[in-house]
Amino acid sequence: MSNETDIITNLAELKTFLISVENDDLDLTNVAGVAMATNNKDGRRFVAVLDDEHQLLLSRWITEEVFQTGQDLVRNGTNSKAH
C-alpha cells in the first residue's frame, strides 16, 4: 500500500487523485479503472487503480467518510479531463 501517512481525507483530495489518474499524470500503464475497497487484514478502506487484468497498479488509503461519500465520484469519474 502507498505511504501510510498519505491518506485521502476529503472529497476534494479524492477528486484531485482521480483527475491525476484520468489525465495520466501518474505514468501508469494499462489503467482500466478505479475502485474503492476494504483491506481484508485490518478493515481499512482504500481507493485502487487497476489495470486491464484487475491487478493493482496504485492505491491510496482513504477515510471511512471518503469511502461512504465518494463512491459516486469513483463510479462515475470526475468529468474534468483537462486535455
MOKADA-V161627 format. One record per backbone hydrogen bond with DSSP energy under -1.0 kcal/mol. CO is the residue of the C=O (numbers start at 1). NH is the residue of the N-H. Records with the same first field share a line. If there is no record, write none. Layout:
CO->NH / NH
This chain:
3->6
5->7
8->63
10->14
11->15
12->16
13->17
14->18
15->19
16->20
17->21
18->22
19->23
20->25
21->24
33->50
35->48
37->46
39->43
44->39
45->62
46->37
47->60
48->35
49->57 / 58
50->32 / 33
51->54
55->51
58->49
60->47
61->8
63->67
64->68
65->69
66->70
70->74
71->75
72->76
73->77
